[in-house]
Amino acid sequence: MTDLKQKPILLVDDEVLIGMATKNNLSRFGYTVVTVTRGDQAIEFVQQCPDCGLVLMDIDLGREMNGIDASRAILKSQEMPIVFVSSHTEPEIVSLTEAVTSYGYIVKSSSPTVYDASIKMAYKLFTQKRQTEAFDRYLKTALENASEPIFISEGNGNVVYYNKAFLEIQGLSHEDAVITELAEFPKTTTVFSDTGQRLSVDNWASTRPLRGESGENVVFYVYNHSIKTVLVNEYTYAPIFDDHRRIIGSYVKIGKPVANPDLEVLASIERAIGKQRE
């Protein structure tokens, strides 16, 4: 994480003396603070200084643009942490700022130590958010461009993500045709084990992980009702955990087709499917 003390902080306050006092206090903590008194000046500064690390924004800026509107304008062009600073403590005023950004609210009478702690927390939250967003983009790009079909289910078994290869193996050309609710899967899919035993929904590759099971290159015979074909593939599946090791979903990768599926198993499955149609 880049140290905020290597970046300028913009302080927006129409009361010059209070602004200078706040600047001096923050300078003692090692921050470089630039002060302006109007909302339009704040917008211009951020546009001209993309390296600005954080904005301390007063809500009341005299007759000019208020701090809330100035913050909205800044965030339209650049994502950055904005901490509101005001003498107002009324819930309705605070709620207005929360609708714009959620990096904090400092009451003007707070001590320099509170300012310092609030600034550090806001920048830490912002940095973590940016890192999470970047990782999500990397992960999504990797999954989307994987050659093998991949899908992810949430804790109730409903599919929340699938890649392009998953669409292709389903014989679908448009996302609107994808079934995502677990309760609807049996209408479009019938799953059999490698011995030809028909499996209940709670024993599929996507639902086994929801009770903690993992599997690698497990063979399933899957009859796809839409393309009327039995697909025989190796499946790899695993539970997805949260930070407290609680299962929140499942990951499934549909691997390569089985080159020489058991013909007797296929025959028994086809007979079972035929009876199902009757």
Number of C-alpha atoms within 10 A of each C-alpha: 8 10 10 18 15 13 17 18 22 22 24 27 27 20 14 13 10 12 20 16 11 19 19 15 18 19 13 10 13 12 18 17 23 17 21 18 19 22 28 17 14 25 18 11 17 20 14 10 12 12 13 20 21 23 25 25 28 29 25 21 19 14 8 13 14 17 26 22 14 22 26 16 15 22 16 8 11 11 10 23 24 27 25 26 24 20 13 15 12 8 8 9 12 16 10 11 22 14 10 14 18 15 20 18 24 21 15 17 11 11 12 16 12 13 23 15 10 17 24 16 14 20 22 18 14 20 16 13 12 14 13 12 12 12 12 12 12 12 11 15 12 12 19 18 12 15 13 17 23 23 21 22 25 19 17 14 22 20 20 12 16 21 20 20 19 21 18 13 14 17 13 15 11 10 10 8 11 14 14 16 13 16 12 11 13 13 11 13 16 20 23 22 18 18 15 19 15 16 14 12 18 14 16 17 25 27 27 19 26 26 15 15 13 17 16 13 14 16 22 25 26 19 20 19 15 12 12 11 12 20 18 24 20 19 21 19 25 23 25 19 14 9 6 6 8 12 17 16 25 29 22 23 22 23 19 13 14 14 8 7 15 13 9 11 17 19 12 14 24 16 11 14 16 10 9 8 6 5
